[in-house]
Amino acid sequence: MVVNILKNGAASFFLKRQQTILSAAAIIMISVAASRFLGLIRYRLLAHYFGQNIQTLDAYIAASQIPDAIFDILIFGAISVAFIPVFTGLLAKKQKSTAWDLSNSAINLATLVFLAISLVVIIFANFLPPVISPGLVRENPALGNLIANLIRVMIFAQIFFVVSAFLSGILQSFQRFLLPATAALLYNIGIIFGIVVLSPFLGIFGPAWGMVIGAFGQLVVQIPLARKLGTKFKLEINLKHPSLLKILVLMLPRSFSLAAIRASDLVNIALASFLIPGSIVAFNFAQTLYFVPIGLFGTAIAQAALPTLSFEFARQNLADFKNTFLTSFHQILFLVLPSSAILAILRIPIVRLVFGARQFPWESTVLTGRTLIVFSLGLVAAALALLLVRGFYAMHDTKTPVFISIFAITANIILSLVFIFAWHKNVVWLAGAYSFANLVNALLLLFFLDRKIGHFPPTRLFLPAIKMFFASLLMAIFLYVPMKLLDQLVFDTTRTLGLIALTSVASISGILIYLFLTWILRVEEVSILLNLAKKATRTRTTIFQTEEIIEPTSKPV
C-alpha cells in the first residue's frame, strides 16, 4: 500500500475506483477496523481518565445521545436511503449536471435545517437532562447542568458531519470508498486528542471538544476529491428540483424509523439511569464492543453493496440483484457468526483488555461482560438487517423497513419497561430486549424482501447459513475449553500481557477451528476468503482497481 502511494502519488491513490463489492468492502473493512480500534482506545482512555468518577462518565454518554439522534434522523436517513440511490441513478442515466445540482441543493437544505434545529437545542438544552437521564439527575441534580452543557458542545460536531456525510455519499457513488473510509478515522483521533490533551484543562469537556475537532477534520479532507470529481458548492437551493423532492419523499419513512430507533436508545439510557451507578456505562461499553463486528463486517459489506444493488435494480437486472444480495448476505454471516462466539465466550478478558483492568472497576467489568454476552445473541440479526434494509432502499422502497422497524422497536421498549419497572431486573435485561427486537426485525425484513423480489432460492439462501451456524456453535465450545484451561494453568490474567496472550491464543484457535469446519462443510465463503488473501498480495489488482467504472455482472466477487 505504502509503495503504491509513493509511486503514484497520494492524489492518484485516493482517486482509484473500487470495481467490485468485495474490493470496496475490503477497503471499508480495513478503515472500519482502524476506526473501531481507535474507538476502543478512546473508550479505554475515557475509562482511565473518568472511570473512578462513574457518574461523570454516565453523564457524558447520556449527553451524546441527543446530538447523535438529531444527526441520524435528519441526515443519516437521507444519505443511506435516498441520496445515494437517487444520485447514483442520475449518474447511471448520464445526467451528471442534474446530479450535481441535486447534491448542491441537498447539502444546503440539510445544513440549513440542521442549523435551525441545533439553535433550538442549544437554547433549550437545560430541559433535556431530566428526559434522557431522569434517574441520574434525580440522584445528583448537578449532573443536569453538566449534561446540558455537554450537549451544547457536542451539537457543533454534528453540524460539520452534515456536509461531510453528503460528501461521503458522493464519493461512494463514484466508487471512491477509500477517502471517506479514511476520513472517518479523524473523528476518533479528534476525541482521543481531546481526552489526552484537553481533559487535564477542561475535564469531561475535553473529549466533547475533541468531537468537534474530529468532525471538522473529517469534513475538510474530503473536499478536494469531491471538487475534483465535479462537486460544486453554491449557496442556493432549488426546491423545485424533481430529484430533491424524490429524496425528501424517500427519506421521510426512514427518518421516522430512525426516530423510533433513537427513541428506543433514549429509553434504554433513561431506564439504565434508574439502576445502580455505572449501568449506563456498562450498557454503552458493551454496545460499543457489540458494534465492532457489525461495523467491520455488516456495515462494510452492506455499504459497499448498495451502489451495485441500486445499479442493478435501475437496469431491472433482478437476477443479478438476487445474486449480489445473496453473496453479500452470506459474506456477512460468514464473518459475523464467529465474531459473536468470540464476544460471548471471551467477554471478560475482552472487557478488561479494552477498558482497562486497573482503572475500570471490577463490578463494572463484570456487569459489562454479562451485558455483552446478551448483546452477542442478537449480533448476527443486527448485521444482516443492515444489508436487508439496503435491499429495500435500492428498490426505492423505504416504507416497508419503517413499519417493520417500528414494530420491533415497540416490542423492545415494552419489554424493557417490563423488565425494569415490573420485574426489577438489571441492565443485562435491557440488552436482552434489544437483542430480541433485532432478531424480530431481521426475520421480518427477510420475509418481506423475499416476497418483494420474487423469492430467493431457498436452498441457496438457507443451506450455507445452516452450515456456518453449526460451525460457529462448535467453535464456541472449542473457545470455552482452552480459555478456561489457559486462564487457570498457563497465563497470569491479572496482568495485561497475560490477558493479551489468553485472548489471542483462544481466539486464534477458535477461528482456525471455524475455518476448518466451514472448509469441510464446503462453505463457498472460505474459498472467497482464501482468494482475497491471495489477491491482497497484489494490491493494484484487487483493492485499488483500475479506473474503469463498476459494471454489474452476473457473478459479483
C-alpha positions as a printed NumPy array, in Angstrom:
array([[  0.   ,   0.   ,   0.   ],
       [  2.751,   2.433,   1.005],
       [  4.719,   1.63 ,  -2.166],
       [  1.599,   2.297,  -4.223],
       [  1.167,   5.717,  -2.627],
       [  4.807,   6.674,  -3.142],
       [  4.839,   5.5  ,  -6.738],
       [  1.632,   7.094,  -7.945],
       [  1.226,   9.951,  -5.502],
       [ -1.39 ,  10.396,  -2.789],
       [ -3.882,  12.079,  -5.116],
       [ -3.791,   9.229,  -7.634],
       [ -4.005,   6.717,  -4.82 ],
       [ -7.215,   8.191,  -3.396],
       [ -8.741,   8.692,  -6.861],
       [ -8.787,   4.966,  -7.614],
       [-12.155,   3.321,  -8.071],
       [-13.051,   0.044,  -6.445],
       [-14.616,  -2.145,  -9.123],
       [-16.201,  -4.884,  -7.05 ],
       [-18.289,  -5.099,  -3.908],
       [-15.625,  -7.178,  -2.194],
       [-12.792,  -4.808,  -3.097],
       [-14.855,  -1.85 ,  -1.873],
       [-15.846,  -3.786,   1.244],
       [-12.192,  -4.689,   1.848],
       [-11.256,  -1.01 ,   1.991],
       [-14.218,  -0.203,   4.212],
       [-13.392,  -3.146,   6.494],
       [ -9.774,  -2.052,   6.86 ],
       [-10.762,   1.517,   7.638],
       [-13.591,   0.45 ,   9.937],
       [-11.183,  -1.884,  11.733],
       [ -8.815,   1.046,  12.23 ],
       [-11.689,   3.308,  13.275],
       [-13.068,   0.74 ,  15.728],
       [ -9.584,   0.184,  17.115],
       [ -9.236,   3.926,  17.681],
       [-12.744,   3.92 ,  19.138],
       [-11.772,   1.25 ,  21.641],
       [ -8.671,   3.254,  22.551],
       [-10.972,   6.227,  23.033],
       [-13.175,   4.275,  25.433],
       [-10.171,   2.892,  27.298],
       [ -8.901,   6.438,  27.773],
       [-12.335,   7.551,  28.951],
       [-12.334,   4.712,  31.469],
       [ -8.782,   5.617,  32.51 ],
       [ -9.446,   9.337,  32.999],
       [-13.031,   9.191,  34.305],
       [-13.669,   5.557,  35.338],
       [-13.254,   6.34 ,  39.026],
       [-15.979,   9.009,  38.734],
       [-18.502,   6.731,  37.078],
       [-21.421,   9.187,  37.275],
       [-19.484,  11.779,  35.262],
       [-18.903,   9.144,  32.598],
       [-22.611,   8.246,  32.758],
       [-23.407,  11.932,  32.147],
       [-21.032,  12.15 ,  29.156],
       [-22.603,   9.117,  27.493],
       [-26.137,  10.353,  28.204],
       [-25.327,  13.776,  26.714],
       [-24.067,  12.264,  23.44 ],
       [-27.443,  10.656,  22.731],
       [-29.277,  13.845,  21.693],
       [-26.788,  15.226,  19.102],
       [-26.309,  11.749,  17.623],
       [-30.063,  11.245,  17.423],
       [-30.662,  14.537,  15.603],
       [-27.971,  13.755,  13.041],
       [-29.197,  10.19 ,  12.445],
       [-32.831,  11.195,  11.997],
       [-32.281,  14.199,   9.74 ],
       [-29.126,  13.356,   7.796],
       [-28.083,   9.73 ,   8.024],
       [-31.513,   8.581,   6.843],
       [-31.365,  10.872,   3.828],
       [-27.903,   9.651,   2.787],
       [-28.358,   5.905,   3.159],
       [-31.942,   5.673,   1.981],
       [-32.458,   8.306,  -0.628],
       [-29.458,  10.356,  -1.686],
       [-27.079,   7.597,  -2.816],
       [-29.708,   5.6  ,  -4.789],
       [-31.144,   8.737,  -6.443],
       [-27.744,  10.333,  -7.114],
       [-26.399,   7.011,  -8.453],
       [-29.483,   6.628, -10.637],
       [-28.837,  10.014, -12.263],
       [-25.208,   9.064, -12.908],
       [-26.328,   5.75 , -14.446],
       [-28.584,   7.713, -16.807],
       [-25.67 ,  10.001, -17.794],
       [-27.293,  13.036, -16.157],
       [-24.247,  14.401, -14.352],
       [-25.279,  18.044, -14.469],
       [-28.621,  17.218, -12.869],
       [-26.851,  15.071, -10.273],
       [-24.537,  17.926,  -9.264],
       [-27.415,  20.381,  -8.975],
       [-29.173,  17.838,  -6.773],
       [-26.175,  17.362,  -4.466],
       [-25.722,  21.114,  -4.036],
       [-29.37 ,  21.704,  -3.155],
       [-29.466,  18.693,  -0.822],
       [-26.342,  19.787,   1.09 ],
       [-27.558,  23.37 ,   1.508],
       [-31.074,  22.39 ,   2.56 ],
       [-29.835,  19.813,   5.061],
       [-27.324,  22.254,   6.55 ],
       [-29.919,  24.991,   6.911],
       [-32.442,  22.705,   8.627],
       [-29.808,  21.231,  10.917],
       [-28.535,  24.677,  11.952],
       [-32.071,  25.765,  12.858],
       [-32.676,  22.665,  14.976],
       [-29.25 ,  22.935,  16.599],
       [-30.003,  26.502,  17.664],
       [-33.214,  25.339,  19.343],
       [-31.325,  22.545,  21.133],
       [-28.619,  24.946,  22.368],
       [-31.223,  27.357,  23.755],
       [-33.362,  24.72 ,  25.473],
       [-30.625,  22.235,  26.439],
       [-31.383,  22.6  ,  30.168],
       [-34.757,  20.904,  29.666],
       [-33.21 ,  17.741,  28.159],
       [-31.285,  16.061,  31.036],
       [-34.394,  15.169,  33.099],
       [-35.774,  13.487,  29.961],
       [-32.748,  11.485,  28.811],
       [-31.376,  10.523,  32.24 ],
       [-34.09 ,  11.119,  34.871],
       [-32.653,   8.735,  37.452],
       [-29.177,  10.253,  37.199],
       [-30.418,  13.839,  37.549],
       [-32.754,  12.914,  40.411],
       [-29.9  ,  11.369,  42.363],
       [-27.41 ,  14.151,  41.565],
       [-29.089,  17.372,  40.29 ],
       [-25.707,  18.965,  39.5  ],
       [-25.288,  16.473,  36.684],
       [-28.234,  18.113,  34.887],
       [-26.237,  21.267,  34.104],
       [-23.229,  19.172,  33.123],
       [-25.267,  17.13 ,  30.626],
       [-26.898,  20.271,  29.162],
       [-23.551,  21.999,  28.604],
       [-22.034,  18.864,  27.09 ],
       [-24.946,  18.707,  24.641],
       [-24.28 ,  22.317,  23.601],
       [-20.664,  21.487,  22.752],
       [-21.377,  18.153,  21.05 ],
       [-24.005,  19.625,  18.717],
       [-21.272,  21.584,  16.911],
       [-19.634,  18.337,  15.811],
       [-22.843,  17.17 ,  14.163],
       [-23.061,  20.377,  12.107],
       [-19.76 ,  19.504,  10.408],
       [-20.963,  15.931,   9.958],
       [-23.905,  17.125,   7.844],
       [-21.77 ,  18.275,   4.904],
       [-19.213,  15.51 ,   5.483],
       [-21.881,  12.808,   5.232],
       [-23.126,  14.095,   1.87 ],
       [-19.578,  14.306,   0.514],
       [-19.013,  10.693,   1.595],
       [-22.207,   9.712,  -0.226],
       [-21.   ,  11.44 ,  -3.404],
       [-17.585,   9.781,  -3.284],
       [-19.121,   6.36 ,  -2.657],
       [-21.476,   6.845,  -5.591],
       [-18.351,   7.211,  -7.743],
       [-16.961,   4.041,  -6.124],
       [-14.358,   6.029,  -4.191],
       [-14.579,   4.299,  -0.833],
       [-11.016,   4.823,   0.381],
       [-11.044,   8.515,   1.247],
       [-14.428,   8.568,   3.057],
       [-13.36 ,   5.495,   4.991],
       [-10.017,   7.071,   5.909],
       [-11.645,  10.379,   6.823],
       [-13.809,   8.619,   9.395],
       [-10.664,   7.861,  11.399],
       [-10.211,  11.543,  12.137],
       [-13.311,  11.634,  14.338],
       [-11.864,   9.21 ,  16.875],
       [ -8.445,  10.835,  16.587],
       [-10.051,  14.15 ,  17.489],
       [-11.742,  12.679,  20.572],
       [ -8.531,  10.957,  21.666],
       [ -6.758,  14.304,  21.293],
       [ -9.484,  15.885,  23.421],
       [ -9.134,  13.264,  26.16 ],
       [ -5.343,  13.278,  26.357],
       [ -4.546,  16.94 ,  25.649],
       [ -7.657,  18.898,  26.635],
       [ -9.068,  16.866,  29.546],
       [ -6.346,  17.95 ,  32.012],
       [ -7.611,  21.523,  31.494],
       [-11.276,  21.043,  30.559],
       [-12.199,  17.827,  32.367],
       [-15.01 ,  15.857,  30.726],
       [-15.434,  18.714,  28.208],
       [-12.087,  17.702,  26.679],
       [-13.499,  14.735,  24.705],
       [-16.6  ,  16.803,  23.849],
       [-14.475,  19.465,  22.136],
       [-12.439,  16.62 ,  20.637],
       [-15.622,  15.54 ,  18.841],
       [-15.812,  18.965,  17.202],
       [-12.165,  18.846,  16.121],
       [-12.527,  15.325,  14.683],
       [-15.734,  16.124,  12.806],
       [-14.175,  19.239,  11.272],
       [-11.155,  17.232,  10.108],
       [-13.401,  14.557,   8.597],
       [-15.123,  17.237,   6.508],
       [-12.023,  19.092,   5.339],
       [-10.107,  16.086,   3.977],
       [-12.972,  15.081,   1.65 ],
       [-13.465,  18.448,  -0.011],
       [-10.553,  18.301,  -2.533],
       [-11.548,  14.942,  -4.056],
       [-15.224,  15.894,  -4.092],
       [-14.382,  19.059,  -6.024],
       [-12.113,  17.13 ,  -8.409],
       [-14.97 ,  14.756,  -9.229],
       [-17.217,  17.699, -10.057],
       [-18.933,  18.775,  -6.829],
       [-19.939,  22.431,  -6.976],
       [-20.57 ,  24.441,  -3.824],
       [-23.146,  27.163,  -4.339],
       [-25.28 ,  28.975,  -1.757],
       [-28.557,  28.166,  -3.46 ],
       [-31.382,  25.659,  -3.028],
       [-33.542,  24.531,  -5.945],
       [-36.673,  23.418,  -4.122],
       [-38.276,  22.598,  -7.491],
       [-35.607,  20.053,  -8.396],
       [-37.632,  16.862,  -9.071],
       [-34.964,  14.58 ,  -7.601],
       [-34.728,  16.681,  -4.426],
       [-38.412,  16.115,  -3.857],
       [-37.876,  12.419,  -4.515],
       [-35.146,  12.324,  -1.853],
       [-37.437,  14.023,   0.651],
       [-40.245,  11.574,  -0.08 ],
       [-37.926,   8.575,   0.188],
       [-36.186,   9.725,   3.359],
       [-39.283,  10.54 ,   5.409],
       [-40.188,   6.917,   6.209],
       [-36.566,   6.125,   7.075],
       [-36.367,   9.22 ,   9.272],
       [-39.432,   8.025,  11.158],
       [-37.774,   4.637,  11.538],
       [-34.549,   6.175,  12.824],
       [-36.566,   8.363,  15.162],
       [-38.127,   5.222,  16.588],
       [-34.694,   3.579,  16.913],
       [-33.276,   6.613,  18.66 ],
       [-36.334,   6.793,  20.905],
       [-35.596,   3.205,  21.895],
       [-31.963,   4.115,  22.634],
       [-33.06 ,   7.082,  24.733],
       [-35.497,   4.868,  26.637],
       [-32.713,   2.376,  27.349],
       [-30.413,   5.132,  28.66 ],
       [-33.241,   6.63 ,  30.71 ],
       [-34.097,   3.235,  32.214],
       [-30.433,   2.481,  32.912],
       [-30.226,   5.793,  34.809],
       [-32.635,   4.355,  37.406],
       [-30.35 ,   1.396,  38.062],
       [-27.112,   1.172,  40.039],
       [-24.402,   3.741,  39.163],
       [-22.412,   2.628,  36.147],
       [-25.35 ,   0.932,  34.416],
       [-25.321,   3.5  ,  31.596],
       [-21.59 ,   2.925,  31.178],
       [-21.999,  -0.881,  31.201],
       [-24.766,  -0.75 ,  28.588],
       [-22.868,   1.69 ,  26.354],
       [-19.472,  -0.013,  26.68 ],
       [-20.955,  -3.455,  25.943],
       [-22.845,  -1.992,  22.992],
       [-19.605,  -0.445,  21.721],
       [-17.928,  -3.875,  21.631],
       [-21.059,  -5.331,  20.043],
       [-20.916,  -2.719,  17.276],
       [-17.315,  -3.566,  16.335],
       [-18.084,  -6.658,  14.168],
       [-21.299,  -5.04 ,  12.946],
       [-19.383,  -2.046,  11.636],
       [-16.424,  -4.063,  10.475],
       [-18.396,  -6.651,   8.5  ],
       [-22.112,  -5.807,   8.377],
       [-21.843,  -2.094,   7.623],
       [-18.833,  -2.501,   5.322],
       [-20.391,  -5.149,   3.085],
       [-23.876,  -3.613,   3.104],
       [-22.5  ,  -0.147,   2.319],
       [-20.335,  -1.487,  -0.49 ],
       [-23.262,  -3.46 ,  -1.937],
       [-25.729,  -0.542,  -2.056],
       [-24.423,   1.223,  -5.208],
       [-24.271,  -2.079,  -7.13 ],
       [-27.742,  -3.113,  -5.951],
       [-29.028,   0.32 ,  -6.982],
       [-27.456,  -0.01 , -10.459],
       [-28.883,  -3.496, -10.95 ],
       [-32.381,  -2.506,  -9.887],
       [-32.28 ,   0.662, -12.018],
       [-31.491,  -1.558, -15.029],
       [-34.063,  -4.163, -13.918],
       [-31.43 ,  -6.909, -13.654],
       [-33.319,  -8.795, -10.945],
       [-31.296, -11.982, -11.36 ],
       [-28.084, -10.028, -10.788],
       [-29.743,  -8.206,  -7.901],
       [-30.548, -11.522,  -6.18 ],
       [-27.081, -12.866,  -6.83 ],
       [-25.39 ,  -9.756,  -5.441],
       [-27.635,  -9.751,  -2.4  ],
       [-27.165, -13.431,  -1.549],
       [-23.406, -13.203,  -1.989],
       [-23.262, -10.236,   0.392],
       [-25.72 , -11.922,   2.783],
       [-23.534, -14.997,   3.191],
       [-20.331, -12.973,   3.415],
       [-21.794, -11.104,   6.394],
       [-22.923, -14.357,   8.015],
       [-19.541, -15.985,   7.48 ],
       [-17.71 , -13.153,   9.227],
       [-20.177, -12.165,  11.961],
       [-21.061, -15.61 ,  13.343],
       [-17.541, -16.36 ,  14.676],
       [-17.315, -12.79 ,  15.972],
       [-20.456, -13.394,  18.012],
       [-18.94 , -16.549,  19.507],
       [-15.71 , -14.734,  20.422],
       [-17.544, -11.881,  22.159],
       [-19.791, -14.276,  24.083],
       [-17.077, -16.632,  25.347],
       [-14.189, -14.194,  25.834],
       [-16.332, -11.368,  27.188],
       [-14.494, -10.747,  30.469],
       [-10.93 , -10.812,  29.042],
       [-12.052,  -8.539,  26.203],
       [-13.728,  -6.037,  28.536],
       [-10.648,  -5.977,  30.78 ],
       [ -8.319,  -5.511,  27.816],
       [-10.32 ,  -2.791,  26.126],
       [-11.429,  -0.717,  29.082],
       [ -8.56 ,  -1.359,  31.474],
       [ -8.166,  -3.922,  34.246],
       [ -6.994,  -1.398,  36.853],
       [ -8.805,   1.827,  36.056],
       [-12.192,   0.268,  35.264],
       [-13.854,  -1.037,  38.484],
       [-14.27 ,  -4.836,  38.708],
       [-18.02 ,  -4.537,  39.382],
       [-18.417,  -2.534,  36.168],
       [-16.252,  -5.07 ,  34.303],
       [-18.476,  -7.982,  35.338],
       [-21.684,  -6.057,  34.568],
       [-20.357,  -5.009,  31.158],
       [-19.33 ,  -8.61 ,  30.384],
       [-22.741, -10.007,  31.288],
       [-24.416,  -7.346,  29.181],
       [-22.097,  -8.147,  26.281],
       [-22.964, -11.864,  26.176],
       [-26.65 , -10.993,  25.82 ],
       [-25.894,  -8.409,  23.142],
       [-23.927, -11.058,  21.213],
       [-27.09 , -13.156,  20.851],
       [-28.553, -10.513,  18.527],
       [-25.332,  -9.664,  16.731],
       [-25.964, -11.658,  13.549],
       [-29.507, -10.344,  13.174],
       [-28.357,  -6.717,  13.561],
       [-25.587,  -7.129,  10.965],
       [-27.841,  -8.807,   8.402],
       [-30.537,  -6.172,   8.905],
       [-28.135,  -3.548,   7.519],
       [-28.   ,  -5.398,   4.198],
       [-31.704,  -6.309,   4.215],
       [-32.681,  -2.672,   4.68 ],
       [-30.385,  -1.597,   1.843],
       [-32.033,  -4.193,  -0.381],
       [-35.285,  -2.267,   0.066],
       [-33.52 ,   1.095,  -0.374],
       [-32.004,   0.014,  -3.687],
       [-35.555,  -0.755,  -4.847],
       [-36.688,   2.706,  -3.644],
       [-38.938,   1.14 ,  -1.003],
       [-38.427,   2.926,   2.305],
       [-41.86 ,   2.299,   3.796],
       [-41.658,  -1.445,   4.439],
       [-38.482,  -1.275,   6.563],
       [-40.036,   1.556,   8.574],
       [-43.148,  -0.394,   9.547],
       [-41.058,  -3.432,  10.454],
       [-38.592,  -1.334,  12.444],
       [-41.327,   0.444,  14.387],
       [-42.923,  -2.902,  15.257],
       [-39.616,  -4.344,  16.515],
       [-38.706,  -1.178,  18.43 ],
       [-42.109,  -1.084,  20.098],
       [-41.519,  -4.649,  21.283],
       [-38.091,  -3.585,  22.575],
       [-39.476,  -0.64 ,  24.553],
       [-42.354,  -2.643,  26.058],
       [-40.032,  -5.474,  27.113],
       [-37.524,  -3.016,  28.58 ],
       [-40.197,  -1.271,  30.649],
       [-41.487,  -4.614,  31.92 ],
       [-38.008,  -5.872,  32.8  ],
       [-37.019,  -2.749,  34.76 ],
       [-40.223,  -1.481,  36.394],
       [-42.341,  -4.647,  36.692],
       [-39.69 ,  -7.322,  37.258],
       [-36.937,  -5.041,  38.708],
       [-34.158,  -6.586,  36.615],
       [-30.727,  -5.102,  35.92 ],
       [-29.161,  -3.614,  32.779],
       [-28.425,  -7.073,  31.316],
       [-32.133,  -7.466,  30.64 ],
       [-32.173,  -4.228,  28.647],
       [-29.643,  -5.873,  26.332],
       [-31.934,  -8.916,  26.148],
       [-34.873,  -6.83 ,  24.972],
       [-32.585,  -5.123,  22.451],
       [-31.331,  -8.427,  21.016],
       [-34.845,  -9.863,  20.782],
       [-36.015,  -6.805,  18.838],
       [-33.082,  -7.149,  16.42 ],
       [-33.994, -10.774,  15.76 ],
       [-37.638,  -9.927,  15.069],
       [-36.585,  -7.048,  12.81 ],
       [-34.206,  -9.165,  10.694],
       [-36.654, -12.068,  10.25 ],
       [-39.481,  -9.782,   9.138],
       [-37.193,  -7.851,   6.763],
       [-36.041, -11.094,   5.158],
       [-39.598, -12.38 ,   4.811],
       [-40.909,  -9.27 ,   3.064],
       [-37.827,  -8.705,   0.884],
       [-38.096, -12.311,  -0.29 ],
       [-41.693, -11.681,  -1.336],
       [-40.91 ,  -8.35 ,  -2.98 ],
       [-38.016,  -9.613,  -5.097],
       [-39.845, -12.715,  -6.298],
       [-38.329, -15.176,  -3.796],
       [-34.724, -16.197,  -3.28 ],
       [-33.827, -19.854,  -3.977],
       [-34.464, -21.456,  -0.536],
       [-31.56 , -23.911,  -0.747],
       [-29.054, -21.229,  -1.673],
       [-30.399, -18.899,   0.986],
       [-30.549, -21.251,   3.967],
       [-28.117, -24.145,   3.404],
       [-24.895, -22.073,   3.706],
       [-26.37 , -20.305,   6.739],
       [-27.07 , -23.617,   8.498],
       [-23.537, -24.842,   7.813],
       [-21.976, -21.654,   9.138],
       [-24.181, -21.652,  12.251],
       [-23.211, -25.244,  13.053],
       [-19.507, -24.433,  12.595],
       [-19.745, -21.351,  14.838],
       [-21.512, -23.382,  17.545],
       [-18.683, -25.904,  17.632],
       [-16.218, -23.037,  17.562],
       [-17.781, -21.607,  20.73 ],
       [-17.186, -24.913,  22.522],
       [-13.554, -25.022,  21.389],
       [-13.169, -21.422,  22.539],
       [-14.518, -22.04 ,  26.016],
       [-12.353, -25.062,  26.893],
       [ -8.91 , -23.579,  26.063],
       [ -9.881, -20.267,  27.659],
       [-10.635, -21.958,  30.998],
       [ -7.534, -24.146,  30.867],
       [ -5.212, -21.322,  29.863],
       [ -6.69 , -18.993,  32.485],
       [ -6.163, -21.485,  35.308],
       [ -2.934, -23.217,  34.304],
       [ -0.858, -21.116,  31.9  ],
       [ -1.398, -17.339,  31.852],
       [ -1.445, -14.837,  34.704],
       [ -4.53 , -12.879,  33.712],
       [ -4.056, -10.36 ,  36.485],
       [ -1.548,  -8.737,  34.124],
       [ -2.16 ,  -7.159,  30.722],
       [  0.307,  -9.408,  28.868],
       [ -1.418, -12.476,  30.281],
       [ -4.804, -11.157,  29.15 ],
       [ -3.466, -10.458,  25.658],
       [ -1.922, -13.929,  25.417],
       [ -5.081, -15.662,  26.661],
       [ -7.391, -13.741,  24.331],
       [ -5.097, -14.148,  21.321],
       [ -4.455, -17.883,  21.722],
       [ -8.102, -18.711,  22.422],
       [ -9.378, -16.527,  19.553],
       [ -6.88 , -17.889,  17.008],
       [ -7.635, -21.492,  17.963],
       [-11.364, -20.84 ,  17.668],
       [-11.037, -19.116,  14.293],
       [ -8.875, -21.939,  12.91 ],
       [-11.462, -24.473,  14.048],
       [-14.196, -22.415,  12.375],
       [-12.286, -22.15 ,   9.092],
       [-11.53 , -25.862,   9.134],
       [-15.164, -26.811,   9.788],
       [-16.54 , -24.471,   7.111],
       [-13.963, -25.815,   4.672],
       [-15.022, -29.399,   5.474],
       [-18.66 , -28.357,   5.013],
       [-17.745, -26.748,   1.661],
       [-18.915, -23.279,   2.53 ],
       [-18.213, -21.114,  -0.528],
       [-17.102, -18.1  ,   1.516],
       [-13.952, -19.945,   2.654],
       [-12.735, -20.102,  -0.936],
       [-13.607, -16.439,  -1.446],
       [-11.642, -15.544,   1.669],
       [ -8.61 , -17.537,   0.511],
       [ -8.756, -15.957,  -2.946],
       [ -8.997, -12.494,  -1.386],
       [ -5.953, -13.261,   0.766],
       [ -4.015, -14.265,  -2.356],
       [ -5.093, -11.174,  -4.232],
       [ -4.239,  -8.96 ,  -1.261],
       [ -0.582,  -9.507,  -2.155],
       [ -1.311,  -7.866,  -5.48 ],
       [ -2.762,  -4.608,  -4.197],
       [ -3.092,  -2.936,  -7.574],
       [ -5.322,  -5.649,  -8.994],
       [ -7.696,  -6.034,  -6.053],
       [ -8.326,  -3.266,  -3.563],
       [ -7.114,  -0.454,  -5.794],
       [ -8.722,  -1.344,  -9.079],
       [ -8.328,   0.321, -12.452],
       [-10.116,   3.491, -13.424],
       [-12.975,   1.702, -15.14 ],
       [-16.498,   2.181, -13.848],
       [-18.091,  -0.642, -11.904],
       [-20.348,  -2.643, -14.14 ],
       [-22.766,  -5.092, -12.505],
       [-22.083,  -8.69 , -13.506],
       [-23.93 , -11.918, -13.053],
       [-21.173, -13.145, -10.716],
       [-20.07 , -10.348,  -8.417],
       [-16.929, -11.146,  -6.474]])
